[in-house]
């Protein structure tokens, strides 16, 4: 048996009892070989674990933006080079938790060199497990402790090559990691653009009323939130009768669909900082709908939209922190993620109850993302590409994780993307935070939304809202 393996195993085994089931010989799936600098690197199957040229320089670059005192949770131990680089950067006051669920990688790392200094470093903790329930428990405990000790959310990192080696026996943890990666990616991707937009929009933000002025203005009135998912197709011809009975609102992508069908919403919501979001408004700038927007929405929308405008700040966002007094005056939302999440939270603030969701599929029923009535319909592949564009490049192997399986409203299995899965979970969190508000998901073909009631037909809706006069 490799002497390094025994030494490392003995050093870590007290804190990690599951190491007793670690393979004691390097898997045939792993190839270890010298890099051009002479430092050993390796491949797991076809995945290069560290640089084939200079693993230590690569590790140093990986840790270069980390500041002293940082508290970090990272998925991926690899062969340990980047772990040592991170520990050097965080200094004596920092803390590092590394999660590694691939036993073959740990065996290779333990057998390669002496890592006992990591086991004896009070700033470092290794988390591993051989089953998903055990892994979830250990990860949750470790990250929760890290947050409590630091007093703030820890930095979350992913070692790209190690992450690609995450075993398929951990599908739910993989889904959670994918959502985390997405949520980290969006602020990094749009941070400068959002800052620029907020600066341009400043004059309109100051002059506009805020969501606070609408608080409880529609107390106990039914709210109607219309999104542009595929299930909108089957309900479009019912909406002219339903919308006047409700406080009708829609997300930006649904506005052209509704107005082309002669349906006038009272409110339309805009969040996206990208210029392409203006395409949903360019032929509807004179709409009678009131625009509810976040300060970081694209300025072409804010400047050219002719209807009444209300601004809403996002709690915890950099723009909100920079304009705290104004944010309190105008009103805030806790809802992140998609425009649908913002819209649902705002309708709740307005006092609407019940709230009917239309076209809120959060999945790809029939392989589609948008309703067929959408004049700018795009396919699933384009949406996935848009969700991940500008972020870290993904290899062909990593793309197998882009689809996440969820349960549909009819109990069927559906696929969704990390972005839509994140929005789904946010909608569920909003519903959980407001248990007294009834939320009805009307004739959805998509994902089941926990803590909401799925309504399968207009007839079923009529039993709950007999006065709406649809039939």
C-alpha positions, 0 to 999 in steps of 0.5 A: 500500500502507498505510504502517503495514502496510509499517512494521509488516511490516518491523519484524516480518518478521525474527522472523516469516518467514511474514509474507511470505505475509500478505495486504497488503490488508484482507480484505472480511471485516473492517469497521473503524469508529470506536467512540463514543470515536473509537478504531477498532474492527472486526468480522470477519464478524459478530464484534465484535473490540473494544468499539464504545464504548471499546476502550481501557477494555475492554482495560484491564479485560481486563488488570486482574487481571494482576500485575507480573512475570507471564509470559503466553501469550495466543491472540488479537492482535486489533487489539492494544489488549489486548496493549498493556494487558497489557504495561503491567501485566506491567512490566519483568520480565514476558513476553508471547507472543501467538498469532494464526493468522488472517492477516486479523486481522494484516493489519488490525492492521498496517494500522491503526496503528504497532505497531513498538514491539511488535516492538522490545519484548524482553518481547513475542513474536508467534507466527503460522504458515500451517499447523498443523504449523508453528503447533504447533511454534512455539507449543510452542517459545514456550510451553516457553521461557516456562515455562523462563524463568519457572520455573513454568507461565505464565498462559494467556489467551484474547482471546474475540473473536479466539479466535472467529476462529481459522481452521478450518484448525487443528482440532488446535490448536483441540482443544488450546486447548479442553482448556486453556480447560476446565482453566482454567475448572474451578478458577476455577468451583469454587475457593471451593466446593472450599475450603468443602467441604474445611473442612467435611470436615476432621474426616472427613479427619483421622479417615479412612485414606488411599489410602496405607494401600491401597498394594500391598494387591491386588498383581497382582490384576485390577482392575475399574473400572466407569464409567457410559458407554453400553457398560456396558449390554452388559456389565451381565449379565456383571459378577456373574460378573466382579466377584468375580474382581476388585478391583471398583470404580466411579465414583459415577455407576455405583454406583446402576446396579450395586447396583440390578443386585445387583452389589456393588463393593468401592470407589466414588470421589467427586470432584465438589464439587457438591451434585448428586453426592449424588444418586448416593449418597442411596439407597445410603448403607448400601452395603458399598463403601469410599468413596475421596474427595478432600477437596473432595468434597461434604460431604453425601456424606462426612457421610452415607455409612455405609461405610468411607472413604479420603481421597486428596489431589490433588498440586498442588491448593490444598487439598494445599498447605494441608495438606501434612503431612496429604496426605503421611500420607494419600497423593496422586494425580497424576490430575486430571480426572474421577473415572475418572482418579482411580479408575484411578490409585488401582487402580494404587497398590493394585497391581492388574494387569491393570485392566479398564475397563468403561463408559469411553467418553469420547465420545457413541456413539449420541449418548448419554453414559450407559448406559440403565440409569442412572436419572438418565440425561441427554442430551448437550446437558445434559452439555455445558451442565453442563460449561460452565455458570458459566464464560465465556459462549459465543456461538452461533459458539463452540459449534461447537467444543464437539464434538471428533472422535475415533477409536473403538475400532472405528476409527469416527469419534466426537464427544466434548466438551472435558471428555471429551476432556480426561479421555481424554488424562488416562487416556492419560497415566496409562497412559503413566506406568505401562507395566508395568501392563496396562490392558484397555478391555472392549467399549467403544463409545467413544473408543480410549484410547492405550496400552490394549488394546481387548477386543472381547468376553467371549470375547476376555477369556477368553483373557487371564483364563481363570480368571475363570469368566464362561462 
